[in-house]
Amino acid sequence: MAEQSQKKIITDVRLLGIEKRYVPNKHYLYILSVKWSEGSEFIIYRQYSAFFQLHQTLTELFPLETGVVGKKHQTIPPLPKQKWFGNEKFKLAESRQATIDDYCRKIAMAEPKISEHDEVLSFFSSLEEDLTPPTPDPERPNRTYYTFESKSKHGKKEKSGDDLEISAPMLLETYRAIATFTPGGKTEVGLKEGAHVDVVDKNMSGWWLVQ
């Protein structure tokens, strides 16, 4: 008899930054790296409203751990309420980064009844729009702002989620390919005419590091 396959669980969640999009209208998405127990890693994009909705669900499922009935047994931190005023401002989205990062890490590291709950696994699973994002507005391309972990006094990156600090974001330039490019090696990226890429670094040799 075949062995029952093990349930895929989350092993790590990290906030990478924020992406500003204009399709279908201006909004901000938090970029997360999610690692899974079978070795895969996916990048997912979520609006703040999605995190808030998840938290509302968790408060109903786990009132003790979310602090609804007292703080003594609370293990899941609260989330600030949504602010309903037109398009979300960048400063507001930026100010929530540390909160989102801490929230996601604590959910992922929570006891199995929380971290392995279907609602949590579903939230952090990649969606179709994560794998194939909407085509950007050619007049207003997406803007990606990456954050970085701070370094310790000894110059090494801190591994503890509690010690993570969010630094100022880095704005990446977005370019559109004017012709199809076929890669000639593993370090080169194939592009189709009209594709958009974010430039991470421009090397003096003429080669650019893109994503």
C-alpha positions in Angstrom: 0.0 0.0 0.0 1.4 3.4 -1.0 2.5 5.7 1.8 0.3 8.7 2.5 1.9 11.9 1.2 2.9 14.4 3.8 1.0 17.6 4.1 2.9 20.6 2.5 3.5 23.2 5.2 5.2 26.6 5.3 8.8 26.7 6.5 9.5 30.4 6.1 7.9 33.7 5.1 9.7 37.0 4.4 8.6 40.4 3.3 10.6 41.5 0.2 9.0 44.9 -0.4 6.1 46.7 -2.0 4.8 47.0 -5.5 2.8 49.9 -6.9 0.4 48.9 -9.7 -2.1 50.9 -11.8 -4.2 48.1 -13.2 -7.1 48.0 -12.8 -6.5 51.1 -10.6 -3.7 52.4 -8.4 -3.0 50.1 -5.5 -0.1 48.7 -3.4 0.8 45.1 -3.0 3.2 43.5 -0.4 5.7 41.1 -1.9 6.3 38.0 0.1 8.7 35.1 -0.4 7.1 31.8 0.9 9.1 28.6 1.3 7.4 25.2 1.6 8.4 22.0 3.3 8.9 20.1 0.0 11.6 22.6 -1.0 9.7 25.0 -3.3 9.7 28.8 -3.0 7.2 31.2 -4.5 6.8 34.9 -4.6 3.2 36.1 -3.8 1.6 39.5 -3.9 -1.1 40.6 -1.4 -2.9 43.8 -0.6 -3.3 44.9 3.0 -7.0 44.2 2.9 -6.2 40.5 2.3 -4.1 40.4 5.4 -6.8 42.1 7.4 -9.4 39.6 6.1 -7.2 36.7 7.1 -6.8 38.1 10.5 -10.6 38.5 10.9 -10.9 34.8 10.0 -8.2 33.8 12.5 -9.9 35.8 15.3 -13.0 33.7 14.8 -11.1 30.4 14.6 -8.6 31.1 17.4 -9.9 33.8 19.8 -7.4 32.9 22.5 -4.3 33.0 20.3 -5.4 36.3 18.6 -6.1 38.0 21.9 -9.9 38.4 21.5 -10.6 37.0 25.0 -7.5 38.3 26.7 -3.8 38.8 26.2 -2.5 36.0 28.4 -2.5 33.4 25.6 -2.1 35.7 22.6 0.5 34.5 20.2 -0.7 36.2 17.0 -0.1 40.0 16.9 -3.0 42.4 16.0 -3.2 44.2 12.7 -4.2 47.9 12.4 -7.6 48.5 11.0 -8.0 49.4 7.3 -8.2 53.1 6.5 -10.9 53.8 4.0 -9.8 56.8 1.9 -9.5 56.4 -1.8 -6.2 55.1 -3.0 -3.8 53.9 -0.4 -0.9 56.3 0.0 2.7 55.0 -0.3 3.8 56.3 3.1 0.9 54.3 4.7 1.9 51.1 2.8 5.5 51.7 3.7 4.8 52.2 7.4 3.0 48.8 7.6 6.0 46.8 6.3 7.4 45.8 9.7 4.0 44.9 11.0 3.2 42.7 8.0 6.6 41.0 8.2 6.2 40.3 11.9 2.6 39.1 11.5 3.5 36.7 8.7 6.5 35.2 10.5 4.5 34.6 13.7 1.7 32.9 11.8 4.2 30.7 9.9 6.0 29.7 13.2 2.8 29.3 15.2 1.6 25.9 16.6 0.4 23.5 13.8 -3.3 24.0 14.5 -2.7 27.6 13.2 0.2 27.4 10.8 -1.1 24.3 9.1 -4.8 25.4 9.0 -6.3 25.4 5.5 -7.1 29.1 5.8 -3.4 29.9 6.4 -2.1 27.5 3.8 -4.5 28.8 1.2 -3.6 32.5 1.9 0.1 31.9 1.4 -0.3 29.6 -1.6 0.5 31.1 -5.0 -2.5 32.3 -7.1 -2.8 32.6 -10.8 -2.3 36.3 -10.6 1.0 35.7 -8.6 2.3 33.5 -11.4 1.0 35.6 -14.3 0.5 39.2 -13.0 -1.7 41.6 -15.0 -0.1 43.4 -17.9 1.1 46.8 -16.7 -0.3 50.1 -18.0 2.3 51.1 -20.7 1.8 54.7 -19.7 2.3 54.0 -16.0 4.5 50.9 -15.4 4.6 49.1 -12.1 7.1 50.4 -9.5 8.8 48.0 -7.1 10.3 49.1 -3.8 12.5 46.4 -2.2 13.5 46.3 1.5 16.6 44.8 3.1 17.5 43.1 6.4 19.7 45.2 8.7 23.1 43.9 9.7 24.4 43.1 13.2 27.3 44.8 14.8 29.6 42.1 13.5 28.5 42.8 9.9 26.4 39.6 9.6 22.7 39.6 8.7 20.4 38.8 11.6 18.5 35.6 11.2 16.0 36.1 13.9 12.6 37.5 12.8 12.4 39.6 16.0 15.6 41.4 15.0 14.5 42.3 11.5 14.4 46.0 10.7 13.0 47.5 7.5 15.2 50.0 5.8 14.3 52.6 3.3 13.0 51.1 0.1 14.8 51.0 -3.2 12.9 52.1 -6.3 13.6 49.9 -9.4 13.4 51.3 -12.9 11.0 49.5 -15.3 11.9 49.0 -18.9 10.0 47.6 -21.9 11.8 45.3 -24.4 11.7 46.7 -27.9 12.7 43.3 -29.5 12.7 39.6 -28.6 15.9 38.4 -27.0 16.9 34.8 -26.9 19.3 33.9 -24.0 22.7 32.5 -24.8 23.4 31.0 -21.4 22.0 30.2 -18.0 22.8 33.7 -16.6 20.8 35.4 -19.4 17.1 36.1 -19.4 14.8 35.5 -22.4 12.5 38.4 -23.3 9.6 38.8 -25.7 9.0 42.0 -27.4 6.9 44.3 -25.2 7.8 42.5 -22.0 8.5 44.7 -18.9 11.4 44.1 -16.6 12.7 45.8 -13.4 16.4 46.7 -13.5 18.2 45.9 -10.3 21.7 46.8 -11.4 23.4 48.4 -14.4 26.9 47.0 -14.9 29.6 49.1 -16.6 30.2 46.3 -19.0 26.8 46.9 -20.6 24.9 44.0 -19.0 22.0 44.7 -16.7 20.7 42.6 -13.8 16.9 42.4 -14.2 14.0 40.6 -12.8 
